[in-house]
Amino acid sequence: MQIRTLSRMHTPILIAFALLAACAPATLPPPSKEPKPNTHTATQEKTDGFVALFDGRTLDGWMGDTVGYAVEKGAIVCQAGGTNLFTKEEFSDFELRFEFQLTAGANNGIALRCPTEGDPAYVGFESQILDNTADMYKGLKEWQYHGSIYGIAAATATALRPVGELNSETITMKGSRVTVELNGIVIVDVDLAVVAKDGVTVSGHTVEGLKRTSGHIGFCGHGDRVAYSNVRIKKL
């Protein structure tokens, strides 16, 4: 590797820029990739063992903030002030599939292996649901953008469709391995036992979820409108 010698005159300026860059937070979401069409069919999924977590009409099978979420046109929609909504059933290893529709600046999350009390991002796991394009989110940490396992692993790409369009996502948890596929693009593929070895996380916070092998699945609302539909799961 070739090393270029810097002139004495330029060195202080370059050092100043380097210090600023080192202190600056991330200002852009991960690199974009072109979304792919959803190729899953209901017939094939039924054959493969997927079952619905949402009947399209009611919140039967769900608990928690049932007031902060409503069923609208076949979707579970987080309302203004909505917080956490959980499945009544607990899951260990699974493949979760769903569609979602963002509004501008929306922030929500998918609770994974969570208890029903406490902050899902720390007592279980939370995969971010976020409008990466919103100006208000510029400067977030890499592990706060869409799909990231909050505080633990950053998404390596984004394939979000424009705000208002329907997105398709699959989250798979098997043992300590987690993958997140957004619109046909794998944006997270990590072994939690490796990226958070001995419980040490990139956020510096303790995540009790690292000790859990099962828990509830849910939606982590922050008062923003997000619609979820066609929510289904396969136990692994």
Backbone bond lengths (Angstrom), bond angles and torsions (degrees), N, CA, C in turn:
res aa  C-N    CA-C-N  psi(-1)  N-CA   C-N-CA  omega(-1)  CA-C   N-CA-C  phi
1 M - - - 1.448 - - 1.516 109.33 -
2 Q 1.307 118.14 131.66 1.456 122.55 -178.48 1.520 110.57 -83.09
3 I 1.321 115.95 130.72 1.463 121.74 177.28 1.510 108.00 -109.42
4 R 1.315 116.38 123.17 1.458 120.38 179.47 1.520 109.42 -92.34
5 T 1.327 116.34 137.25 1.460 121.35 177.14 1.512 109.83 -81.99
6 L 1.344 117.16 131.31 1.454 121.86 -179.97 1.512 109.80 -92.29
7 S 1.316 115.60 144.77 1.459 119.11 177.01 1.519 109.31 -71.09
8 R 1.332 116.69 152.94 1.460 122.02 -179.50 1.525 111.06 -59.62
9 M 1.331 117.60 -32.84 1.459 122.16 -176.49 1.523 110.87 -68.04
10 H 1.335 117.88 -38.17 1.463 120.93 -175.24 1.523 113.04 -84.29
11 T 1.312 117.64 -19.23 1.458 120.42 -172.60 1.528 114.22 -58.35
12 P 1.365 119.98 -48.87 1.479 118.94 -179.65 1.515 113.29 -59.14
13 I 1.346 116.75 -37.70 1.466 120.25 179.88 1.512 110.52 -65.49
14 L 1.332 116.50 -44.76 1.465 120.09 -178.65 1.524 111.55 -66.73
15 I 1.332 115.91 -36.30 1.470 118.74 177.78 1.525 110.12 -64.02
16 A 1.331 116.42 -40.45 1.468 120.47 179.14 1.514 111.44 -61.58
17 F 1.356 116.09 -44.97 1.470 119.64 178.02 1.518 110.86 -63.01
18 A 1.324 117.39 -39.60 1.463 120.94 -179.22 1.522 111.08 -63.72
19 L 1.347 116.43 -40.49 1.456 119.76 178.45 1.515 112.11 -65.29
20 L 1.336 116.32 -40.72 1.461 120.40 178.08 1.518 110.79 -63.24
21 A 1.322 117.07 -42.73 1.467 121.48 -179.24 1.514 110.73 -64.37
22 A 1.336 116.24 -39.06 1.459 120.05 -178.68 1.514 111.66 -66.81
23 C 1.326 116.65 -32.49 1.469 120.83 -177.37 1.522 112.88 -87.09
24 A 1.329 117.14 -18.71 1.461 120.73 -174.20 1.519 111.16 -73.28
25 P 1.337 118.59 140.42 1.463 121.06 175.43 1.525 110.16 -74.90
26 A 1.325 116.49 166.81 1.462 119.63 175.45 1.518 108.84 -61.24
27 T 1.334 117.96 135.61 1.457 120.11 -175.99 1.517 112.48 -112.23
28 L 1.320 117.83 -8.50 1.458 120.33 -178.29 1.523 110.02 -134.16
29 P 1.336 117.11 149.49 1.466 119.84 173.79 1.524 109.74 -64.81
30 P 1.329 117.15 167.28 1.467 120.08 176.51 1.529 111.02 -58.47
31 P 1.326 118.28 164.05 1.464 121.48 -177.64 1.528 112.58 -57.88
32 S 1.325 116.02 144.27 1.461 120.87 -179.54 1.516 111.85 -82.87
33 K 1.324 115.44 150.31 1.455 122.41 171.46 1.527 107.55 -132.39
34 E 1.313 116.13 150.67 1.460 120.93 -176.48 1.524 110.87 -69.94
35 P 1.355 117.87 124.76 1.470 119.96 178.07 1.521 111.45 -61.28
36 K 1.337 115.86 152.65 1.461 121.51 177.34 1.531 109.40 -112.30
37 P 1.326 117.69 155.29 1.472 119.93 178.87 1.529 111.03 -63.66
38 N 1.323 115.98 150.38 1.455 121.43 175.84 1.529 109.01 -77.59
39 T 1.332 116.88 120.11 1.465 120.46 -176.71 1.526 112.77 -104.61
40 H 1.345 117.23 3.69 1.464 119.84 179.86 1.525 110.25 -74.06
41 T 1.331 117.00 135.13 1.457 121.19 175.53 1.526 109.27 -114.03
42 A 1.330 116.14 147.33 1.456 121.01 -178.30 1.522 111.25 -60.63
43 T 1.322 116.90 -38.95 1.466 121.23 -179.04 1.520 111.05 -63.52
44 Q 1.324 116.41 -46.37 1.460 120.21 -179.18 1.516 111.01 -67.04
45 E 1.347 116.72 -39.48 1.461 119.65 179.73 1.529 111.53 -64.17
46 K 1.316 116.65 -39.11 1.461 119.74 178.01 1.522 110.42 -63.05
47 T 1.328 115.62 -41.80 1.468 120.81 177.70 1.522 110.76 -63.11
48 D 1.330 115.87 -36.19 1.465 121.24 -177.95 1.522 113.28 -77.93
49 G 1.336 116.95 -9.78 1.460 119.37 176.24 1.511 115.97 104.06
50 F 1.313 118.03 13.08 1.462 120.52 177.06 1.524 110.29 -77.54
51 V 1.347 115.57 141.86 1.461 121.28 176.14 1.520 108.60 -128.26
52 A 1.326 116.05 153.24 1.464 121.07 -178.03 1.528 110.64 -77.19
53 L 1.336 116.18 137.34 1.456 121.66 171.87 1.523 110.86 -95.97
54 F 1.321 116.10 -10.94 1.467 122.06 -177.00 1.516 107.70 -138.55
55 D 1.340 116.33 127.42 1.468 120.03 -175.26 1.534 113.23 -83.83
56 G 1.330 116.76 -2.02 1.458 120.01 177.67 1.517 114.43 85.49
57 R 1.356 116.84 -3.03 1.466 119.93 -175.21 1.527 113.54 -131.19
58 T 1.342 115.86 -34.51 1.468 120.24 -174.63 1.524 110.47 -135.86
59 L 1.335 115.34 173.69 1.461 120.87 174.91 1.527 111.11 -100.53
60 D 1.328 116.42 24.99 1.459 120.64 174.00 1.533 108.39 -59.27
61 G 1.312 116.32 134.61 1.460 120.11 -178.49 1.523 112.95 92.59
62 W 1.337 115.63 -0.41 1.460 120.49 -179.58 1.518 110.32 -122.46
63 M 1.322 116.41 154.03 1.464 121.34 179.37 1.529 109.20 -146.01
64 G 1.329 114.67 172.61 1.464 118.78 -176.64 1.518 108.97 104.35
65 D 1.321 116.05 -132.47 1.469 120.69 -176.76 1.532 110.70 -82.19
66 T 1.321 116.08 71.58 1.461 120.59 -179.78 1.532 111.70 -73.74
67 V 1.335 116.92 -12.52 1.468 120.78 175.72 1.531 110.48 -83.94
68 G 1.327 116.15 -32.48 1.458 120.76 -178.03 1.514 114.50 -80.24
69 Y 1.340 116.64 -2.13 1.467 121.90 176.95 1.526 108.66 -128.23
70 A 1.312 116.47 146.10 1.466 121.07 179.28 1.519 109.48 -134.84
71 V 1.320 116.02 156.95 1.457 120.86 176.20 1.520 108.45 -96.24
72 E 1.328 115.87 120.47 1.455 121.81 -178.92 1.527 109.69 -133.91
73 K 1.316 115.97 118.55 1.465 121.48 176.02 1.526 112.47 50.70
74 G 1.326 115.94 46.50 1.457 121.10 175.86 1.509 114.92 77.42
75 A 1.336 117.46 17.94 1.465 121.09 179.98 1.521 110.46 -131.89
76 I 1.343 116.02 148.77 1.459 121.75 170.72 1.519 106.40 -87.06
77 V 1.324 116.84 119.91 1.462 120.43 -173.42 1.527 110.22 -118.36
78 C 1.331 115.21 124.52 1.461 120.10 174.18 1.519 108.95 -72.17
79 Q 1.323 115.35 127.57 1.456 121.36 -178.90 1.534 110.42 -94.08
80 A 1.326 116.94 172.50 1.457 121.45 175.24 1.531 108.94 -57.28
81 G 1.313 116.33 124.58 1.459 120.54 -178.94 1.508 114.05 88.32
82 G 1.329 118.54 -2.24 1.458 121.77 -179.29 1.518 112.17 -63.86
83 T 1.343 116.22 142.03 1.470 120.70 -177.97 1.533 110.83 -117.97
84 N 1.333 118.03 -109.85 1.459 120.47 -172.98 1.527 112.78 -110.91
85 L 1.318 115.14 129.40 1.466 122.73 177.60 1.522 107.94 -122.99
86 F 1.342 117.29 127.34 1.456 121.14 -173.44 1.535 112.17 -122.04
87 T 1.327 114.90 153.96 1.459 119.73 169.11 1.523 108.31 -69.42
88 K 1.330 115.93 146.02 1.463 119.26 175.35 1.526 110.15 -70.66
89 E 1.309 116.34 -30.61 1.462 121.53 -179.01 1.533 110.34 -85.79
90 E 1.327 115.45 150.00 1.455 121.14 174.76 1.531 110.03 -102.47
91 F 1.324 114.90 152.64 1.458 121.08 -177.37 1.524 109.99 -134.44
92 S 1.318 115.56 150.17 1.460 121.37 178.31 1.528 109.65 -107.01
93 D 1.332 117.47 -86.04 1.464 121.80 174.92 1.517 108.51 -98.86
94 F 1.320 116.76 135.17 1.461 119.47 -173.14 1.521 111.47 -162.19
95 E 1.317 113.70 165.41 1.469 122.20 168.46 1.521 106.42 -122.43
96 L 1.316 116.35 115.50 1.462 123.07 -176.59 1.523 109.23 -106.38
97 R 1.326 116.38 129.05 1.460 121.16 177.82 1.522 109.93 -124.71
98 F 1.322 115.80 142.23 1.469 119.62 179.45 1.524 109.66 -162.31
99 E 1.326 115.06 164.34 1.463 121.54 170.95 1.524 107.76 -113.18
100 F 1.317 116.23 151.89 1.463 119.19 177.69 1.521 110.14 -147.45
101 Q 1.315 114.53 155.68 1.465 122.31 -179.28 1.524 108.45 -131.74
102 L 1.324 115.70 121.63 1.459 121.33 -178.75 1.522 111.86 -91.23
103 T 1.326 115.05 153.71 1.458 121.31 165.10 1.528 106.51 -107.08
104 A 1.323 117.45 165.26 1.459 121.33 -176.83 1.533 111.06 -57.65
105 G 1.323 116.42 126.34 1.456 121.73 178.04 1.505 114.85 76.40
106 A 1.332 118.14 11.81 1.469 121.16 -174.94 1.528 111.84 -68.74
107 N 1.336 114.26 145.91 1.464 122.96 179.02 1.521 107.98 -138.83
108 N 1.339 116.32 124.33 1.454 122.28 178.94 1.520 105.81 -152.88
109 G 1.294 118.31 -164.56 1.457 120.30 178.95 1.510 110.85 -170.20
110 I 1.328 115.19 163.61 1.457 121.59 176.06 1.516 108.00 -108.91
111 A 1.329 116.47 115.37 1.459 121.78 177.06 1.522 108.73 -76.53
112 L 1.321 116.31 135.67 1.460 122.48 -177.47 1.526 109.51 -131.16
113 R 1.333 116.39 129.86 1.469 122.15 -179.98 1.537 111.39 49.27
114 C 1.304 116.38 48.48 1.467 121.20 -174.04 1.520 113.00 -104.72
115 P 1.328 117.07 147.89 1.456 119.97 162.50 1.524 107.24 -77.43
116 T 1.304 117.85 174.10 1.472 119.99 -177.42 1.523 113.10 -91.79
117 E 1.324 117.44 -4.86 1.460 121.16 178.91 1.520 109.59 -116.64
118 G 1.335 116.33 143.34 1.448 120.82 178.54 1.516 112.03 98.21
119 D 1.309 116.72 176.29 1.459 123.10 -179.99 1.521 108.79 -80.25
120 P 1.344 118.66 116.39 1.462 121.18 -176.95 1.520 114.48 -53.20
121 A 1.333 117.46 -31.66 1.465 120.69 -178.37 1.517 112.14 -65.27
122 Y 1.326 117.18 -20.50 1.455 120.53 -175.71 1.525 113.46 -118.78
123 V 1.326 117.98 -32.92 1.468 119.40 179.24 1.524 111.30 -85.52
124 G 1.323 116.46 -18.98 1.462 122.95 174.01 1.512 106.98 -136.10
125 F 1.333 115.81 -127.81 1.459 121.80 171.51 1.523 108.54 -134.36
126 E 1.324 116.05 154.76 1.457 120.69 174.32 1.524 109.58 -135.50
127 S 1.328 115.46 124.62 1.466 121.09 173.30 1.522 107.09 -96.51
128 Q 1.330 116.56 124.16 1.453 121.64 -173.01 1.535 113.52 -63.84
129 I 1.319 115.53 140.18 1.460 123.63 167.54 1.524 104.50 -120.18
130 L 1.338 117.83 112.10 1.462 119.93 -168.22 1.528 111.37 -152.21
131 D 1.319 115.24 142.43 1.463 120.70 171.10 1.527 107.87 -79.81
132 N 1.323 115.96 92.42 1.470 120.91 -177.12 1.522 113.25 -59.06
133 T 1.332 117.18 -23.48 1.469 120.68 -173.19 1.522 113.73 -83.10
134 A 1.323 117.92 -9.25 1.467 120.91 -176.38 1.529 111.25 -69.16
135 D 1.319 116.32 133.20 1.466 120.98 179.50 1.525 111.86 -57.75
136 M 1.329 116.31 -33.00 1.462 120.17 -177.05 1.525 112.51 -65.00
137 Y 1.341 117.73 -17.22 1.455 120.73 -178.75 1.527 113.50 -102.35
138 K 1.309 117.38 5.11 1.460 119.16 174.86 1.526 108.40 -66.60
139 G 1.315 116.15 136.20 1.456 119.53 179.89 1.505 114.35 94.29
140 L 1.344 118.10 4.25 1.460 120.16 175.06 1.523 110.23 -68.69
141 K 1.299 115.82 163.03 1.456 120.36 171.08 1.527 108.49 -69.44
142 E 1.343 116.51 152.97 1.465 119.50 -178.08 1.524 112.40 -56.63
143 W 1.324 117.15 -33.63 1.459 120.61 -176.62 1.533 113.24 -82.91
144 Q 1.339 116.32 11.44 1.464 120.17 176.85 1.531 112.22 -107.07
145 Y 1.321 117.89 -4.96 1.466 119.88 -178.71 1.529 111.29 -83.47
146 H 1.317 114.84 168.87 1.465 121.25 -171.66 1.531 112.79 -52.21
147 G 1.341 113.91 134.61 1.455 121.41 176.81 1.509 113.94 88.98
148 S 1.332 117.33 -26.28 1.464 120.83 -177.95 1.529 111.41 -57.61
149 I 1.335 115.56 147.43 1.453 120.44 171.53 1.519 105.12 -84.50
150 Y 1.311 115.75 106.43 1.464 122.47 -165.83 1.528 112.70 -51.71
151 G 1.328 114.65 123.59 1.452 120.94 176.55 1.506 115.27 79.53
152 I 1.353 116.83 -4.27 1.462 119.62 -173.73 1.530 112.91 -122.96
153 A 1.334 117.29 -48.95 1.463 119.87 -174.86 1.520 110.35 -145.10
154 A 1.319 116.32 129.83 1.456 121.81 -179.39 1.526 111.13 -85.41
155 A 1.328 115.79 143.11 1.458 120.15 171.08 1.531 108.54 -64.21
156 T 1.314 117.01 140.74 1.460 121.12 -177.89 1.521 112.57 -93.17
157 A 1.320 116.67 -4.38 1.467 121.54 178.96 1.517 108.24 -161.37
158 T 1.325 116.06 172.42 1.458 120.15 171.12 1.518 108.25 -137.27
159 A 1.325 115.21 142.80 1.465 120.55 177.40 1.524 109.20 -132.33
160 L 1.326 115.72 30.36 1.465 120.12 179.78 1.520 111.28 -62.57
161 R 1.319 115.67 137.75 1.464 120.33 172.51 1.529 108.35 -79.98
162 P 1.322 118.24 164.82 1.469 120.42 179.31 1.529 111.69 -55.05
163 V 1.326 116.22 146.71 1.472 121.99 -179.95 1.523 110.28 -50.86
164 G 1.329 116.21 133.42 1.458 121.67 -178.71 1.515 113.59 100.33
165 E 1.344 116.84 -20.97 1.462 120.46 177.99 1.525 109.74 -88.12
166 L 1.337 115.12 159.45 1.461 121.33 -177.93 1.531 110.26 -81.93
167 N 1.327 115.64 131.33 1.462 122.40 175.99 1.522 109.82 -110.66
168 S 1.319 116.33 150.50 1.454 122.52 177.23 1.525 109.08 -117.11
169 E 1.341 116.36 134.23 1.474 118.94 -177.47 1.526 110.80 -139.45
170 T 1.323 114.98 146.60 1.460 122.63 175.44 1.518 108.62 -129.19
171 I 1.333 116.59 127.90 1.464 121.76 175.57 1.524 107.48 -119.12
172 T 1.324 115.96 124.48 1.457 121.32 -179.43 1.520 109.71 -117.93
173 M 1.319 116.00 127.85 1.461 121.59 174.81 1.525 108.09 -122.09
174 K 1.324 114.80 123.10 1.461 120.50 177.43 1.525 107.24 -140.21
175 G 1.326 115.33 107.83 1.448 118.71 -172.76 1.520 109.21 63.77
176 S 1.313 115.87 -127.99 1.461 120.31 -179.95 1.524 112.94 -95.65
177 R 1.330 117.24 4.95 1.468 120.54 -178.68 1.523 110.48 -95.64
178 V 1.330 115.51 135.14 1.460 122.39 179.91 1.523 109.39 -129.59
179 T 1.330 116.70 131.38 1.460 120.87 172.03 1.524 108.61 -126.62
180 V 1.315 115.03 144.22 1.461 121.96 175.42 1.514 107.48 -127.06
181 E 1.325 115.57 122.81 1.466 121.29 178.84 1.524 108.43 -115.72
182 L 1.314 116.20 120.31 1.458 122.51 -177.70 1.524 109.83 -112.72
183 N 1.337 116.29 117.49 1.461 121.30 179.79 1.518 112.14 48.55
184 G 1.341 114.54 44.98 1.457 120.47 175.59 1.505 115.76 83.64
185 I 1.342 117.99 0.51 1.458 122.18 -179.28 1.523 109.53 -114.74
186 V 1.328 117.37 125.75 1.460 120.94 176.65 1.524 108.52 -74.01
187 I 1.329 116.59 117.74 1.465 120.53 -177.75 1.530 112.83 -111.21
188 V 1.324 116.52 -13.75 1.461 121.89 173.75 1.521 108.06 -140.48
189 D 1.313 116.59 132.68 1.469 121.77 174.97 1.521 106.36 -152.72
190 V 1.328 116.33 93.45 1.454 120.46 -173.45 1.524 111.70 -137.24
191 D 1.321 114.48 156.49 1.456 122.37 169.81 1.527 105.85 -103.25
192 L 1.319 116.02 112.99 1.460 120.70 -176.59 1.522 112.12 -59.51
193 A 1.327 116.30 -30.61 1.457 120.26 -179.77 1.523 111.45 -69.63
194 V 1.331 115.93 -19.34 1.464 120.91 179.99 1.522 110.91 -95.59
195 V 1.357 117.09 -48.99 1.466 120.00 -176.28 1.526 112.60 -73.99
196 A 1.321 116.89 -18.78 1.475 120.63 176.20 1.526 108.69 -128.67
197 K 1.321 115.11 52.07 1.464 120.95 -177.06 1.528 110.39 -59.02
198 D 1.318 114.91 133.88 1.465 122.45 -179.38 1.532 112.57 57.38
199 G 1.348 115.64 25.01 1.456 120.42 176.82 1.512 114.73 80.56
200 V 1.326 117.87 5.57 1.467 121.35 179.52 1.523 109.00 -82.36
201 T 1.336 117.53 121.32 1.461 122.13 -176.33 1.520 111.46 -112.81
202 V 1.336 116.06 159.24 1.469 120.31 179.68 1.519 111.53 -66.41
203 S 1.325 117.53 -25.01 1.463 120.57 179.70 1.522 112.23 -82.44
204 G 1.327 115.49 -17.33 1.462 119.70 -177.40 1.510 113.54 84.70
205 H 1.347 116.98 -1.85 1.456 121.35 -179.95 1.532 110.88 -93.70
206 T 1.312 116.09 149.73 1.456 120.82 174.56 1.519 109.57 -75.73
207 V 1.317 117.18 129.03 1.470 122.52 178.12 1.522 107.71 -114.77
208 E 1.333 115.55 104.28 1.460 120.54 -178.18 1.525 111.74 -64.70
209 G 1.337 115.29 -22.10 1.458 119.33 178.75 1.511 113.43 -57.45
210 L 1.319 117.54 -26.04 1.462 121.56 179.30 1.526 112.18 -62.80
211 K 1.328 116.99 -17.41 1.465 121.22 178.64 1.525 111.85 -97.05
212 R 1.333 116.91 -6.33 1.456 120.79 -174.05 1.525 111.83 -94.03
213 T 1.326 115.57 146.85 1.462 120.74 175.79 1.521 111.56 -115.46
214 S 1.340 117.53 -4.97 1.464 120.98 178.16 1.519 109.21 -158.16
215 G 1.318 115.75 168.01 1.450 120.98 178.99 1.515 111.19 164.81
216 H 1.314 115.78 -172.59 1.454 121.74 -177.90 1.535 110.98 -84.13
217 I 1.306 115.48 156.96 1.461 123.27 170.35 1.522 106.51 -105.72
218 G 1.302 116.98 145.40 1.458 117.38 -178.52 1.505 114.27 -163.95
219 F 1.320 114.39 -179.49 1.464 122.90 176.33 1.528 107.76 -111.86
220 C 1.320 116.30 130.25 1.465 122.01 -176.86 1.520 108.84 -106.14
221 G 1.314 116.13 94.65 1.459 120.78 -175.62 1.510 113.49 -82.55
222 H 1.326 115.14 148.69 1.459 122.14 174.55 1.532 109.74 -124.94
223 G 1.331 114.86 29.27 1.453 120.47 177.76 1.515 114.75 82.89
224 D 1.330 117.64 4.01 1.466 121.42 179.82 1.524 110.44 -100.16
225 R 1.324 115.73 149.29 1.458 120.43 -178.87 1.534 110.87 -77.81
226 V 1.335 115.27 117.77 1.464 123.39 174.16 1.518 106.91 -137.71
227 A 1.322 117.20 134.80 1.463 121.86 -178.66 1.528 110.26 -108.60
228 Y 1.334 116.29 131.94 1.466 122.60 178.46 1.524 109.19 -117.66
229 S 1.303 116.21 136.37 1.462 119.94 179.64 1.530 110.82 -142.75
230 N 1.345 114.96 165.56 1.469 122.22 176.97 1.529 110.89 49.28
231 V 1.327 115.71 50.43 1.465 121.20 -178.03 1.531 108.48 -85.28
232 R 1.318 116.92 118.67 1.459 120.31 -177.89 1.524 109.43 -143.11
233 I 1.352 115.08 160.98 1.455 119.87 -173.28 1.528 111.23 -146.48
234 K 1.311 114.58 150.85 1.462 121.57 174.28 1.512 107.18 -128.07
235 K 1.323 116.76 125.23 1.462 120.70 176.15 1.527 109.17 -75.80
236 L 1.304 115.89 138.35 1.464 120.81 -178.83 1.524 110.80 -108.35
